[in-house]
Amino acid sequence: MRIIFFILSFYWLTFFSQVGPPDLRCLNVLNNGDVTLTWIPPADPGFLFNSYDIYYSPNSLGPFAVVGNVNTINTTTYTHSGSNATLSSAYYFVKTKFGPGGSSVSSPSDTLKTIFLNLLNTSGAPDVKILYNNVHQPALPSTSPSYNILKEYPAFTWSNFATTTSKNYADTISVCSASLNYQITLADNSGCVSSSNIQGGIYKDKKNPNPPFIDSISVLPNGNVVLAWNIPRDLDIQKYRIYKNISGINTAIDSVIGRNNTAYTFTTNEGNSNSVSLYVAAIDSCQNLGSFDVNPKTMFLSANYDKCAYKTDLSWNAYVNLPKGILEYRIYSSVNGSPFLKIGATTQTNFTVENVQPNKTVCYFVRVVNTNQSITASSNRTCIFSTQVQASNFVYIKKVSVVDKNSVEVRVFIDTTKTSQGIDIYRSEDGLTFNAISFIPYTGEPNFYYLDEKIETNKTSYYYKAVVKDSCGNSRTSSNISKTILLSVKDDDENIFTKHLNWNDYLGFAGGVSGYNIYRVINDVQSSSPVASTGPTQIAYIDNLEDEAQNGSKIDYLIEAIEGLGNPYGFLEASKSNTVAIYMEDKIFVPNAFAPRGKNKIWLPVSHFVDKLEYTVTLFNRWGNKIFETHDDTKGWDGSGFSGDTYVYLITFKNSRGEYKELKGFVLLID
């Protein structure tokens, strides 16, 4: 029974404790063509490991032969000599022997293929084609997706000059003639690295350098032109040759030494007078001359100033071949040497600057910006002087004066040393908002007259100003502001003959107001002398009309402002207000008897506030016959030739309101 149990236990352990193959991860090709294999040991919980057998074949389909073995489970590498992996790829897998005497053999590990590096450099080719393979197809999950390409240059100096996921790479030959060696490495996440054979040879630069990629071409403030470019990938560039298009021929004008120098300044001010084309080509260590990149011209900006419209029209040639394309052109300006400020942007090649300040030196330039705003280029700077056409140095309102209830006269004096189109007359009721009401053409004479009609001078004061239009039609010189006088008259509550006069200050005299005159206008006739005068600050007056009761039916008031001394133009003007009519109730006293031979020898009606020009007194006898008539309010009837009796009188007249009235009655003549 014990023997049977032992045999069963042995077979049970052998069946359920098999040892798997190692996890083969890396193949490293040595300089002599030998190959070092690296793996991860398998698990061996039953301690059944016997050895590893290394299988090799120069072909992927075999046959495979055992080329070595390893007797220690924790040994993770083996170097196969004589594999000639420098000539072609070698194929490997590993099996594990386990059990008594190594009687059992595991399945094979993954079959890995050494990385074989092959170089192609056809005649005249500008580069070396580097070709290689992965250690397994498909790639092992543990293998890095990227290949490292090592390069030996100069001699004995290796560097990792490229990393790629591709299984081919083109290395541009950037030396005139040199020995170059290459090797490929591929890392595994276990820590080992697969490496290829080393391949190389003597290679010569058989191509011209790549053209430098133009970054920008700009004009400096002094007119110099700066050309900037990016460094080509050719490592053996020694210098750059600069060309200029002269009369249609690209002519070499200068050189820039050093691969890392990427700018050139053309030190003339030609950029201020026209668009400049510069080109750049690279020269390598073999003195191979490269070609040009497509090159833009500088932007040449011109400015045209419109002195009548106060605007500048800017135009320039389009900037071409800006990397990543044009976002916009930005316009900058400077006034009288101030810092340049951005004033606008456009996608066109023209721009109009409105409202240019007059009589200034204004300079402009344009800056183009690419779409991601990483590259800019500037035009030349161009300047204009914003000349204005000449205009009158002054315009002066001599006076504004009320003519009647619907009109105001405006008298203007201007400078005639400069011609103009004429003057605009403006009117306002509040002194703030003015509206143009008329245009008076320029005649060459200094004095202008305007009659403003269809207004209401008895209701409000009016403000006036005049503005000269220059020969372009632009509003230029403004005058002083003048304001009419508005007079108002109020009755007195206690005395019918007392009137209260009030008016506003007159505005506009350059010599100021010296005072105001108060006039009565009786029966439309203004007296030559004022009834009173006030000082420049007194704008009220109280008048008594009792003494004027017999002089007429129509009485108006009028205020006149008198200009003071000191007017710089030598004027001494007067301005009248509106007239205000006073309507007094008419009164006529008619005697009812008189005695020609007594004390009252004359029969004479006494009238107050009636129109003396529309006044008639007629007497009739008892039979209706006219015996006396007069239109003179100072002439009475003396009764001569008539005996004592009762007579009839008829008085017709026009009162202060213009109404026609009549009085009838009897008068007794006493002998």
SULPEWO-V109367 format. One record per residue. N is the residue number from 0. RES is the residue in one letter. PHI is phi as a letter, one per 20 degrees, with the letter a starting at -180 (999 if undefined). PSI is psi in whole degrees, 0 to 359 (* if undefined). Layout:
((N	RES	PHI	PSI) (N	RES	PHI	PSI))
//
This chain:
((0	M	999	317) (1	R	f	319) (2	I	f	317) (3	I	f	317) (4	F	f	318) (5	F	f	316) (6	I	f	317) (7	L	f	319) (8	S	f	320) (9	F	f	313) (10	Y	f	326) (11	W	f	316) (12	L	f	321) (13	T	f	321) (14	F	f	318) (15	F	e	0) (16	S	c	43) (17	Q	f	150) (18	V	d	127) (19	G	f	175) (20	P	f	160) (21	P	f	160) (22	D	e	96) (23	L	f	124) (24	R	d	318) (25	C	c	148) (26	L	c	120) (27	N	d	116) (28	V	e	123) (29	L	e	168) (30	N	f	329) (31	N	e	4) (32	G	n	350) (33	D	f	161) (34	V	c	130) (35	T	d	123) (36	L	e	144) (37	T	c	133) (38	W	b	176) (39	I	d	126) (40	P	f	152) (41	P	e	170) (42	A	f	144) (43	D	b	70) (44	P	f	336) (45	G	e	6) (46	F	l	48) (47	L	d	358) (48	F	g	140) (49	N	d	309) (50	S	a	166) (51	Y	d	136) (52	D	d	128) (53	I	e	123) (54	Y	d	139) (55	Y	c	148) (56	S	b	143) (57	P	f	353) (58	N	c	150) (59	S	f	334) (60	L	e	0) (61	G	n	194) (62	P	f	151) (63	F	e	141) (64	A	c	149) (65	V	f	124) (66	V	d	2) (67	G	r	167) (68	N	b	160) (69	V	c	130) (70	N	e	0) (71	T	d	127) (72	I	f	327) (73	N	e	1) (74	T	f	128) (75	T	d	6) (76	T	c	157) (77	Y	b	136) (78	T	d	122) (79	H	e	119) (80	S	e	146) (81	G	m	21) (82	S	e	344) (83	N	l	40) (84	A	f	354) (85	T	e	348) (86	L	d	330) (87	S	a	172) (88	S	f	148) (89	A	d	148) (90	Y	d	139) (91	Y	b	146) (92	F	b	166) (93	V	c	139) (94	K	d	156) (95	T	d	131) (96	K	e	139) (97	F	b	171) (98	G	n	178) (99	P	g	120) (100	G	m	17) (101	G	m	34) (102	S	f	340) (103	S	d	148) (104	V	c	135) (105	S	f	170) (106	S	f	162) (107	P	f	154) (108	S	f	179) (109	D	g	142) (110	T	e	121) (111	L	d	150) (112	K	d	130) (113	T	f	147) (114	I	f	121) (115	F	d	121) (116	L	e	129) (117	N	c	137) (118	L	d	136) (119	L	c	127) (120	N	b	87) (121	T	f	159) (122	S	g	127) (123	G	n	356) (124	A	f	143) (125	P	e	357) (126	D	b	172) (127	V	d	124) (128	K	e	122) (129	I	d	119) (130	L	c	144) (131	Y	a	175) (132	N	c	167) (133	N	e	164) (134	V	f	345) (135	H	b	148) (136	Q	c	114) (137	P	f	170) (138	A	f	142) (139	L	f	145) (140	P	g	334) (141	S	e	351) (142	T	e	142) (143	S	f	144) (144	P	f	349) (145	S	d	141) (146	Y	e	140) (147	N	d	130) (148	I	d	116) (149	L	e	145) (150	K	c	135) (151	E	d	104) (152	Y	a	127) (153	P	f	186) (154	A	g	138) (155	F	m	10) (156	T	c	109) (157	W	d	143) (158	S	b	148) (159	N	e	97) (160	F	e	354) (161	A	b	149) (162	T	c	132) (163	T	b	156) (164	T	e	352) (165	S	e	159) (166	K	e	24) (167	N	b	157) (168	Y	b	143) (169	A	d	119) (170	D	d	114) (171	T	f	133) (172	I	f	113) (173	S	d	26) (174	V	c	152) (175	C	f	312) (176	S	a	124) (177	A	a	160) (178	S	e	124) (179	L	c	134) (180	N	c	148) (181	Y	c	153) (182	Q	b	148) (183	I	d	138) (184	T	c	149) (185	L	c	117) (186	A	e	154) (187	D	d	150) (188	N	f	354) (189	S	f	345) (190	G	o	344) (191	C	e	165) (192	V	c	129) (193	S	e	142) (194	S	c	152) (195	S	e	178) (196	N	f	166) (197	I	d	129) (198	Q	c	149) (199	G	a	189) (200	G	r	186) (201	I	e	122) (202	Y	c	145) (203	K	c	146) (204	D	f	107) (205	K	d	8) (206	K	c	159) (207	N	f	151) (208	P	f	153) (209	N	f	150) (210	P	f	138) (211	P	f	134) (212	F	e	117) (213	I	f	128) (214	D	e	307) (215	S	a	162) (216	I	c	124) (217	S	c	158) (218	V	d	128) (219	L	f	165) (220	P	g	331) (221	N	e	4) (222	G	n	351) (223	N	f	155) (224	V	d	132) (225	V	d	124) (226	L	d	129) (227	A	c	145) (228	W	b	168) (229	N	e	151) (230	I	f	128) (231	P	f	166) (232	R	f	348) (233	D	f	121) (234	L	e	343) (235	D	d	23) (236	I	f	130) (237	Q	d	328) (238	K	a	173) (239	Y	c	140) (240	R	d	133) (241	I	d	132) (242	Y	c	152) (243	K	c	141) (244	N	f	111) (245	I	d	113) (246	S	l	40) (247	G	n	359) (248	I	d	128) (249	N	f	111) (250	T	d	129) (251	A	f	130) (252	I	c	343) (253	D	a	173) (254	S	c	154) (255	V	c	118) (256	I	e	137) (257	G	o	130) (258	R	f	325) (259	N	e	358) (260	N	e	121) (261	T	c	27) (262	A	b	151) (263	Y	b	137) (264	T	d	121) (265	F	e	104) (266	T	e	58) (267	T	c	169) (268	N	e	26) (269	E	f	332) (270	G	f	345) (271	N	e	348) (272	S	d	339) (273	N	a	172) (274	S	f	135) (275	V	d	134) (276	S	d	122) (277	L	c	148) (278	Y	c	157) (279	V	c	139) (280	A	c	147) (281	A	e	149) (282	I	c	126) (283	D	e	187) (284	S	f	340) (285	C	e	8) (286	Q	m	24) (287	N	f	133) (288	L	d	124) (289	G	e	180) (290	S	e	178) (291	F	e	150) (292	D	e	158) (293	V	f	128) (294	N	c	135) (295	P	e	163) (296	K	e	159) (297	T	f	151) (298	M	f	125) (299	F	d	116) (300	L	e	131) (301	S	c	151) (302	A	c	136) (303	N	c	114) (304	Y	e	130) (305	D	d	103) (306	K	f	340) (307	C	e	322) (308	A	e	355) (309	Y	l	48) (310	K	b	157) (311	T	d	126) (312	D	e	117) (313	L	d	141) (314	S	b	151) (315	W	b	161) (316	N	f	148) (317	A	f	142) (318	Y	e	127) (319	V	d	153) (320	N	m	38) (321	L	f	126) (322	P	g	130) (323	K	m	5) (324	G	n	167) (325	I	e	128) (326	L	e	308) (327	E	a	165) (328	Y	d	131) (329	R	d	136) (330	I	d	133) (331	Y	c	149) (332	S	b	156) (333	S	c	136) (334	V	d	120) (335	N	l	44) (336	G	n	6) (337	S	f	165) (338	P	g	147) (339	F	f	136) (340	L	c	144) (341	K	f	129) (342	I	d	357) (343	G	r	176) (344	A	b	154) (345	T	b	160) (346	T	d	359) (347	Q	e	180) (348	T	d	31) (349	N	b	156) (350	F	b	139) (351	T	d	124) (352	V	e	114) (353	E	e	162) (354	N	l	50) (355	V	f	132) (356	Q	f	132) (357	P	f	153) (358	N	l	43) (359	K	c	154) (360	T	e	113) (361	V	d	127) (362	C	d	149) (363	Y	c	154) (364	F	b	161) (365	V	d	139) (366	R	c	124) (367	V	e	143) (368	V	c	134) (369	N	e	174) (370	T	f	327) (371	N	e	12) (372	Q	l	33) (373	S	e	342) (374	I	c	137) (375	T	c	159) (376	A	b	145) (377	S	d	151) (378	S	e	181) (379	N	f	165) (380	R	d	132) (381	T	c	143) (382	C	c	150) (383	I	c	158) (384	F	d	120) (385	S	f	71) (386	T	f	135) (387	Q	d	147) (388	V	f	154) (389	Q	f	151) (390	A	b	162) (391	S	g	138) (392	N	f	335) (393	F	b	156) (394	V	b	131) (395	Y	c	128) (396	I	e	113) (397	K	f	316) (398	K	a	158) (399	V	c	134) (400	S	b	137) (401	V	f	130) (402	V	e	310) (403	D	b	192) (404	K	f	346) (405	N	c	8) (406	S	b	152) (407	V	c	137) (408	E	e	140) (409	V	c	123) (410	R	d	127) (411	V	c	143) (412	F	c	128) (413	I	c	164) (414	D	f	125) (415	T	d	9) (416	T	f	344) (417	K	c	134) (418	T	f	158) (419	S	b	175) (420	Q	f	330) (421	G	q	200) (422	I	c	145) (423	D	e	135) (424	I	d	129) (425	Y	d	147) (426	R	c	148) (427	S	b	151) (428	E	d	345) (429	D	d	357) (430	G	m	2) (431	L	d	311) (432	T	d	111) (433	F	d	141) (434	N	c	137) (435	A	f	131) (436	I	d	344) (437	S	a	157) (438	F	c	131) (439	I	d	115) (440	P	f	150) (441	Y	f	135) (442	T	d	353) (443	G	n	348) (444	E	e	151) (445	P	e	339) (446	N	d	132) (447	F	d	146) (448	Y	c	137) (449	Y	b	137) (450	L	d	113) (451	D	e	115) (452	E	d	173) (453	K	m	43) (454	I	c	179) (455	E	c	90) (456	T	f	345) (457	N	e	356) (458	K	d	331) (459	T	b	161) (460	S	e	154) (461	Y	c	139) (462	Y	e	145) (463	Y	c	148) (464	K	b	160) (465	A	c	141) (466	V	c	128) (467	V	f	135) (468	K	e	125) (469	D	f	184) (470	S	f	345) (471	C	e	351) (472	G	n	10) (473	N	e	141) (474	S	f	128) (475	R	c	270) (476	T	e	131) (477	S	d	149) (478	S	e	181) (479	N	f	164) (480	I	d	129) (481	S	d	148) (482	K	c	133) (483	T	f	164) (484	I	e	130) (485	L	d	118) (486	L	d	138) (487	S	c	145) (488	V	c	132) (489	K	c	148) (490	D	f	160) (491	D	e	135) (492	D	f	340) (493	E	d	340) (494	N	c	118) (495	I	f	338) (496	F	e	353) (497	T	e	131) (498	K	c	139) (499	H	d	117) (500	L	d	134) (501	N	c	146) (502	W	b	165) (503	N	e	162) (504	D	f	141) (505	Y	f	142) (506	L	c	132) (507	G	p	337) (508	F	f	128) (509	A	f	333) (510	G	e	4) (511	G	m	175) (512	V	e	124) (513	S	e	337) (514	G	r	179) (515	Y	c	139) (516	N	d	139) (517	I	d	125) (518	Y	d	145) (519	R	d	136) (520	V	d	108) (521	I	d	123) (522	N	l	43) (523	D	m	15) (524	V	d	118) (525	Q	e	132) (526	S	f	151) (527	S	f	338) (528	S	d	142) (529	P	f	153) (530	V	f	340) (531	A	a	164) (532	S	c	150) (533	T	c	170) (534	G	f	179) (535	P	f	340) (536	T	d	353) (537	Q	e	116) (538	I	c	37) (539	A	b	151) (540	Y	b	144) (541	I	d	126) (542	D	c	147) (543	N	d	126) (544	L	d	9) (545	E	f	322) (546	D	f	344) (547	E	e	5) (548	A	f	325) (549	Q	e	357) (550	N	e	345) (551	G	r	169) (552	S	e	332) (553	K	d	122) (554	I	c	127) (555	D	c	155) (556	Y	d	151) (557	L	b	136) (558	I	d	141) (559	E	c	122) (560	A	e	135) (561	I	d	128) (562	E	f	144) (563	G	e	173) (564	L	f	157) (565	G	o	8) (566	N	f	124) (567	P	f	341) (568	Y	e	0) (569	G	n	12) (570	F	e	155) (571	L	b	91) (572	E	d	169) (573	A	c	144) (574	S	c	133) (575	K	e	151) (576	S	e	181) (577	N	f	160) (578	T	d	142) (579	V	d	120) (580	A	e	140) (581	I	d	122) (582	Y	d	107) (583	M	e	145) (584	E	f	133) (585	D	f	143) (586	K	c	129) (587	I	c	124) (588	F	e	120) (589	V	d	115) (590	P	f	142) (591	N	e	359) (592	A	a	155) (593	F	b	161) (594	A	c	104) (595	P	g	331) (596	R	d	13) (597	G	d	210) (598	K	f	318) (599	N	e	86) (600	K	e	338) (601	I	c	135) (602	W	e	115) (603	L	b	111) (604	P	f	143) (605	V	d	122) (606	S	d	150) (607	H	c	130) (608	F	l	45) (609	V	d	159) (610	D	f	112) (611	K	f	341) (612	L	e	345) (613	E	c	58) (614	Y	c	127) (615	T	c	133) (616	V	d	125) (617	T	c	137) (618	L	d	142) (619	F	c	148) (620	N	e	183) (621	R	f	344) (622	W	e	6) (623	G	n	12) (624	N	e	137) (625	K	f	128) (626	I	d	348) (627	F	a	143) (628	E	b	141) (629	T	b	153) (630	H	d	5) (631	D	d	120) (632	D	f	355) (633	T	d	358) (634	K	d	124) (635	G	d	180) (636	W	d	127) (637	D	e	358) (638	G	m	7) (639	S	f	136) (640	G	n	2) (641	F	c	145) (642	S	e	170) (643	G	f	131) (644	D	a	180) (645	T	d	131) (646	Y	c	158) (647	V	d	135) (648	Y	d	151) (649	L	c	120) (650	I	d	122) (651	T	d	142) (652	F	a	170) (653	K	d	128) (654	N	e	188) (655	S	f	342) (656	R	e	359) (657	G	n	13) (658	E	e	140) (659	Y	e	130) (660	K	c	165) (661	E	b	152) (662	L	c	137) (663	K	c	148) (664	G	a	188) (665	F	c	147) (666	V	c	137) (667	L	d	122) (668	L	e	122) (669	I	d	126) (670	D	f	*))
//
